[in-house]
Each structure stands twice: as structure tokens, then as C-alpha cells.
């Protein structure tokens, strides 16, 4: 998470992990019974940025942690170096939405981390431990969008679990048809008329709001381009797409969260982040 994820005592994760081999059989059995879900581990880990709790750091594999936040080095050492720069007691973390899709957990969080930000984080697990992390962050605007919505309010309830794959396909087709390939003649088919709740800080509700925003950007010579969808994750009625493109001529990472209702896109949240030039990267894993 850019920003990032561990308490000031990240180093304790290594010690906590190594100590497991010395525990009694009965202790291990008790811990197994108390095992929490990967989603709960991620929520606790994110909150530890604010609280300084030690144990959540043990949810990260101390020997393998691949970092895709380009401003942070790989592994626990990279996190520790970043946390040393954080003013004491300044961080606030409120994870608004969290979802689990196979070995992946993805979250949407309202942060105060070196300033107010809204972020999406993705974590990949192997054998119950986090081994990889991606994120996208954007500065939090002071005011709601033209329709009065913030970047994180709106529906949170997960429904239609049995339609997860169907909804992932719908959203993937939408992003590729409309945003990547520009087949605007297909646009109306993805929506229930003008019923569309928008959380982008600059755009009003409805297809009409989206159209007005695109016209305004065109009049100002601002281009928004999606080149490739790298990943699609989902749970029930929520689907997250991770895409690469450009905004205003700058290399950009797009994270878009959609809520699907009755086979149509009903609500949208997003975070855009300019990708730093390669000579500024602190790891070689790439943004995606």
C-alpha cells in the first residue's frame, strides 16, 4: 500500500514466524482453530498502520514479499524504511470494502498516510501468508463530486455470490469494449438507462454525467486512454479491473470498481495514479 502496511515493528514479523516452529503441538492446534480468513488478515494488517499492532505483520511471508508499489523496495525491509518516514501517530486507516477472490484479497480504503488519500490494495496469498502486493492511490478531494458522492460512500453489501464469474465477464467486456477499444455504440447496453451512480470526484451520475465529462475533457485537450486490462477480480456484485493507459499524456494506472445489479453496471468507484518513470522505481517488479 503505498503507503504502507506495517507497524513500526515490522521486523517482528520474522521473529513471530520463526517462533512457530518451537510451539507445542497443542498450541498449534489451538491456533489452527482460531485461524482467520485471508480477508480478515488484510483488514488487520492495514489497520496496523494506524494502531501499531505487531501481530498482523506475521501475516506476510518474511522470505517472499513481492512489492509492486514502485516507491517501496521488496520485502519487509522496504516497508520498514518507508514507515520510518511516517510522523508518529499521523496515520489513519478505514477500510471501507474488502473482498476475497481465490488467492487474492482486494480492498478499498480511506487513508491518511502522508496526507489524505483513497486507495485500492491487492494482496496475493500462498499457504495463508501474503506474498505479493499491488496498489493504487489518489489524493482525497476536499469536496464531493457534482452529484454529492464521495470516493468511498455508497453500497457495501456483497450479494449475488453465485453470479461472480458472470459479473466479472460483463465488466471485463465493458472495459475492453468501451474504454480500451472505444466501441461507443455498445455503451448503452451495459447500463439501465441513465441509472448509474458515479463516485469519480469530477463526474456526475448517469451516462449523461459521463458524457458531459468526456465532452469537457475533449474541449480542454485532455485525453484519457486505456491500453490494456491487466487483471479482473470480483466477488458477487462487485468487480475490480486493473488497467494501464494514459491520462493527459502521462503513463497511468487505473483501478475501477464496479457494482453490478441485474446484469447491468449500477455503480462505479475509481482511483487513478500516474506511474513514476523507471529511474525512480525502488523495485523492478513493475506496477502490474
Secondary structure, 3 states (H helix, E strand, C coil): CCCCCCCCCCCHHHHHHHHHHHCCHHHHHHHHHCCCCHHHHHHHHHHHHHHCCCHHHHHECCCCCEECCCCCCCHHHHHHHHHCCCCCCCCEEEEEEEEEECCEEEEEEEEECCCEEEEEEEEEEECCEEEEEEEEEEECCCCCCCCCCCCCCCCCCCCCHHHHHHHHHHHHHHHHHHHHCCCHHHHHHHCECCECEECCCCCCCHHHHHHHHHHHHHHCCCCEEEEEEEEEEEECCEEEEEEEEEECCEEEEEEEEEEEECCEEEEEEEEEEECCCHHHCCCCCCCC
